[in-house]
């Protein structure tokens, strides 16, 4: 199984509603996909968001990321964020948010 974690830092608060709109559409698409589990959280300031998904394999993950609403969101992502990072981790379940956020901390 594969866990995918994405950290998105919005350029400004004016981008929040367009981001939330895309994110809502992506979540709806996730519910129809082979994704096993997902969760979303934000930082207290609403400018940093994290998404986490659990997939059976990399093929399923890549097929989702490269199609539909998610593909459209990636094409338009520079309009709302210049700082998007993703990490992948082999695990049988979603990890804790603490562990996920630590993946983005430089050591």
C-alpha positions in Angstrom: 0.0 0.0 0.0 1.1 3.5 -0.7 0.4 6.7 1.3 0.6 10.0 -0.6 0.9 13.3 1.4 0.7 16.7 -0.2 1.4 20.0 1.4 0.0 23.1 -0.3 0.9 26.6 0.8 -1.6 29.2 -0.6 -0.1 32.4 -2.0 -2.6 34.5 -0.3 -6.0 34.4 1.5 -7.7 35.6 -1.7 -6.9 32.1 -3.1 -8.6 30.2 -0.3 -12.1 29.9 -1.9 -10.8 28.8 -5.3 -8.6 26.2 -3.5 -11.4 24.9 -1.3 -13.7 24.6 -4.4 -11.1 22.5 -6.3 -10.4 20.5 -3.1 -14.1 19.7 -2.7 -14.3 18.5 -6.3 -11.2 16.4 -5.9 -12.7 14.8 -2.7 -15.9 13.9 -4.6 -13.7 12.3 -7.3 -11.7 10.5 -4.7 -14.9 8.9 -3.3 -15.5 7.4 -6.8 -11.9 6.2 -7.2 -10.0 3.1 -6.0 -8.5 5.2 -3.2 -8.8 3.2 0.1 -8.8 6.2 2.5 -8.2 9.9 2.6 -8.1 12.8 4.9 -7.5 16.6 4.8 -6.3 19.1 7.3 -5.1 22.7 7.5 -2.9 24.8 9.7 -4.6 27.3 12.1 -4.0 30.1 9.6 -5.8 28.4 6.7 -2.8 29.1 4.3 -1.2 25.7 4.6 -3.2 22.5 3.8 -2.3 18.9 3.8 -4.0 16.0 2.0 -3.3 12.3 2.6 -4.5 9.4 0.5 -4.0 5.6 0.7 -3.7 3.5 -2.5 -3.2 -0.1 -3.2 -0.4 0.7 -5.6 1.4 3.4 -7.5 -0.5 2.7 -10.7 -3.9 3.6 -9.0 -2.4 6.7 -7.5 -0.9 7.9 -10.7 -4.0 7.2 -12.7 -6.0 9.3 -10.4 -3.5 12.2 -10.2 -3.2 12.4 -14.0 -6.9 12.5 -14.8 -10.2 14.4 -14.2 -10.5 17.2 -11.7 -7.1 16.5 -10.1 -5.3 17.0 -13.4 -7.2 20.2 -14.0 -6.3 21.4 -10.5 -2.6 20.6 -11.1 -2.7 22.7 -14.3 -4.2 25.6 -12.4 -2.2 25.2 -9.2 0.2 28.0 -9.9 -2.7 30.4 -9.7 -3.2 29.7 -6.0 0.1 28.2 -4.8 3.8 28.4 -5.6 4.7 25.9 -2.9 3.3 22.4 -3.4 5.2 19.4 -2.1 4.4 15.7 -2.2 5.8 12.8 -0.3 5.0 9.1 -0.6 5.4 6.4 2.0 4.8 2.7 1.9 2.4 1.8 4.7 -0.7 -0.3 5.2 -2.7 2.5 6.8 -2.8 6.3 6.7 -0.2 7.8 9.1 -0.7 10.4 11.8 -0.7 14.0 10.9 2.3 14.6 13.1 4.3 11.9 11.2 3.0 13.3 7.8 4.0 16.9 8.6 7.4 15.8 9.8 8.1 14.4 6.4 8.2 18.0 5.1 10.6 19.3 7.8 14.2 19.7 6.6 16.7 17.9 8.9 
